[in-house]
Amino acid sequence: MRAVILDLKGLEALDLSAIEFLVEELVCYDLTPDKEIGNRIQGFDIVITNKTPLARHHLEQASQLKLVCVLATGTNVIDKQAACELGIPVSNCVAYGVDSVVQHVWSLILALHTNLPSYAQDVVAGEWQRSEQFCFLTHPIIELKGRTLGIIGYGNLGKGVAKIAEAFGMKIIVCQKIGQIGGAEQDSDTTCPFDDFIQQADVISLHCPLTDATENLFTTEVFEQMKPEAFIINAARGGIVNEADLADALRNGVIAGAAFDVLTEEPPIHGNVLLDPSIPNLLLTPHTAWGSIEARNCIIEQTAENMRAFLSGTPIRTV
């Protein structure tokens, strides 16, 4: 039994012994260009991929292929219809990064409320050193207690963020389902329609997938209905928020701030309106919310479990 990992980059420092133990040979590539995909999967029984796409023609030409494992939850890079027709199970990883994402989201929320980046920059610039008193209170600091956290997408991630909010004494509201997003019961006391939701929330945290229903969910029209002191956090997917409209809303003081771990194009090799350093009160991180060492180790463990289950004749986490 032979296996190949097409794009190990980001996980290359991890212990792969749990996977290696299950196969006679494991071949690893940091990244695989599109033109090399067909060649690199030939002769392998198991193909492991993260973001490297496997189209119908790749799967049809890989006559020895028996299993596809995805090193992530999202499986849109796989032609699943073709895999099904060819009898090739596709297994993914689930809920591996919940704690990591929740921690990152709260890092962003806290940074906005304490104006942490601005104060740190002031110290580096020598502003504190020139202060006339022991403290240097030039940026507003806002307490979380009593503020309303609004969550869109109330699955494992949304519930994890909500649990921490309770410890800070925040009120929690959950947006009713939009299309297929979220998981909150419609009759829950904490749920409310989108229009009411955006008007009540002091902080909005997104944890929903990007779908036809959620694409450009937040536009200028929506920002204008939000509280002027509101923050929006996006550790879900780029495209849920219209990025040009967000930039304008921040420049014009329509909302107070934003923190994003995702953009519509990643990496943003063609630029992005949100990369303009003049936009006030905007924090950007490079899609790292999921990336704790513990979460990445969990991906390897789950992939080994998926392979082991397949080899025993009972595939798991199939999509």
N, C-alpha and C positions, 0 to 999 in steps of 0.2 A: 504494500500500500504506500503510495507516494502522495505528498501534499506540497502545495506551493502557496506562499503568501505573496500577493502581488504588490502590496503597499504597506510595509511594516513601519514606515517613518512615523515617529511619534511614539511608537511602542518598542523601538529597537533595543532599548536599555533593559527591557523586562526579561524575566526568566521564562523561557519558552519550553522548559523541560516537560511540562504537562502535555503539550502538543507533540513534542518530539517523541515521547514515550509511546505514542499510539501509532506511529508510522515508521516504515523502514527508512524513509528519506523525507527530509523537510528542506525545501529550497526557499530562500527568502530574498525578496527585492525591496529596496527602500521605496521606490516608486516604479510604476510601469507606464510608459507612454502608450497612447492608443494604438500606435502601429505595431507595438510589440505584444499586445495582449494575446492574440491568436497563437503566436509561437510559444509564449511562456506557459500557457496552460496545456499544451499538447503533451500527452503521455502521463498526465497526473490524474489520480483518482479523486482527490479533494482539492478544490480551489478555495482559498481564503482571501477575501478582499475587504477593503474598507470603503474607499470611494472610487476605485477603479471599476469602470462599467463592464458588465458582461451582457452583450447584446445577443439576439437570437443566433446570428451567424457564428459568434464565438462558441456558443453552447452546442450548436449543431456540428461544428467541426471538431470538437473535443470528444472524440469517440470513447475515450476511457473514463470520462468524467462521471462520478457517481454522487458527489455531494458538493454544494456550495455553502460556505460559512461566511457570514458577514460580521466584521469586527465593529458593529454598531447596531443601533436599533433600526434606523432607516434602511429600507431595502429597495429604494427607487432606482438604484444603479443596476439592478438585476432585471432582465426581462423575465418576470415570474411566470407569465403565460407560457413562454417558450420552455422554461424549465419544467413546468408542470406537464406539458405535452411530451417532453422527452423523458419524464420520469426521474428528474433530478431534484431531490429535496433541497430547499433553501432554508437554512437556520440562521437566526440572528441572535443578538445579545439584548437583554432587556433590563431596565431599572438598575443598571450598573453604576450610574453616575448621580443618583438622586441626592445623596449627601453632599457630593462635591458641588452640584449646581445650586442647591439651597444655600450652602456656605458662600458661594460666589455672589449670589443674588443679594444676600444680606451684607456682604462687603460693599456692594454698589449702593444699596439703600443707605447704609450708615455713612459712607463717604459723602453722599449728597447732603444728608441732613447735618453733618458736622462741618461741611465745607473743607474736608480733610486735604484734598489736593491743593486748594488755594492757600491754606495755611502753610503746608509743607513748602510750596513754592516761595512764599513770602520769606520764610526763614532762610532758604537758600539764597534769596536775593538780598538778604541783609536787612529786611524791613523790621524784624523783631529787635535786631541789634540797635536800631536807631529809635526804638520806641521810648517814650518819656516815662512809661510805667512798666511794671513787671509783666503785664499781659498785653496782648495786641489783638483787640477784638474788632477787626475790620470787615469780617464776613459774618453773616447771620448763622447762628447755630440753633437748630430746631429739635425739640424733643419728640420722640416717637409716641410717647404715651398720649392716648386720647385721639390720635390721628386715625384715619380710616384707610386701611389697606384693601384695595380691590384686586381680585385675582380673576384672570380669564384663562380657563383651562384648569379644572380642579381634579387632576389626576394625582399621581404620586408626588410630582414636583410641586404642584399648587398646594397640596395639603401639607407638604413639608415646609414650605414657606409660611403658610398660615400658622403652623404650630409654633414657629419662632416668634411670629407677630404677637401671639397671645402672651408670651413671656414679657414682651415690651409694653403690654397694656394697650395694644391697638385694637380697634374695632375692625372686624373682617367682613367684607361683602364679596359675594361671588357672582359673576355675570352669568345670566342664563345662557343656555346653549345657543351658539351661533353656527348654523349649519350642523357640522358634525363635531364641533370642538367641545372641550370641557367634559366633565363627568358629574357635575353637581345635579342633585335632584331639583326639579323645577319647583317643588312645593317647600323647599327648605326656607327657613326664616332668614337665612343669610343671602339668598339669591335675589337678584332684581334684574329687570330688563336693561338692555345696553344703554338706552338713553338716560335712565335714572342712575345707572352705575357710574357713568363717566362724570356725572354732575356731583356725585357724592364722594368719590374717591380722592384722597389726598395723595396716595401712591397707587399706581397701577402696575402690576407685575404680570407679564405675559408668559403663559406656559402652554400655549395651544399650537397645533401644527399649522403650517402654511397651506391653505386650501383655497378654492375659489371663493368660499364664503369669508375667509379671513384676510385675503390679499387686499392691501390698502385699507384695512379696517380703520386705521387712524389717519385722518387727513386734516386739512386746515379746518374744515367744518366741525370735526370732532374736537380738535384742540380748543376751538373757540367756545365749546360748551363745557370744557373742563375748568376746574378751579384754577385761578392764576398762580396759586401757590403749589400746584400739583406737580409731582414727579412721575415719569414713566420709565419702567425698567423692562428691557427686552433681552432675555436669555433664551428665547425660543427660536425664531427664524426671522431672517431678514425678509422684508417684503410685507410683513404684517402692518408695519408702519411706513407710510409714504415718507421717504427720507428727505426729499426737498421741502415738503410741508413742515416736517419736524424742524429742520434748520431754520426756516422762516419763523416758526412759532417761538423758538428759543431766542432768536435775534430780537424779536419784537416784544418779548416778555409775555407772550400769551400764556405759556406755562413756565414753571420755575426751573425745571431741569430734566435731564434724561441721562440714562446710563444703559449702554448697549454692548452686548457681547457678540452680536451678529450683524451682518450686513447683507445686502442683496447679492453681492458678488464677493466670494471669499477664496483666496485673498483678493483684495480690491486692486488688482493690477491695472485696471483701467481708470482708477480714481473713484472717488465717491464724494458727494456733496458734504457728507458728515465729517470728512477728514480735514475740513477747513479749520485751522486752529483758532480762528477768530470767533467761532460759535461759542457763546457763553454757557456755562453750567452743563457741559456735555462730557461724559466720561465714556471712552471706548476701550474695550479689551478685545483681543484677537481670538475669539471663539475658544476661550480657555476654561469656561465654567465647568465643563465635564471632566477636566483633565487632571484630577488629583492622582497621585501615585496609586492610591487604593482603588480608584475607579478603573484605572488602566489595567491593574492586576486582575480586577474582576472580569474584564473583557477577555483576557487570556484564559482565565479559569472557566468562564462560561463557554468559550469556544472549544476548549478541551472536553467539557461535558457534552456539548453538541456532537462532537466527533465520536466520543465514546458511546453515546446513545445510538447513533447511526450504525456504528460497527456492531452493536449488539442486536440490531434489527428493530429498534424502537426509537426512531428519530424524535427529537424534542425541539421546541421553540421554532417550529416550521411556520413559514408564512405563505 
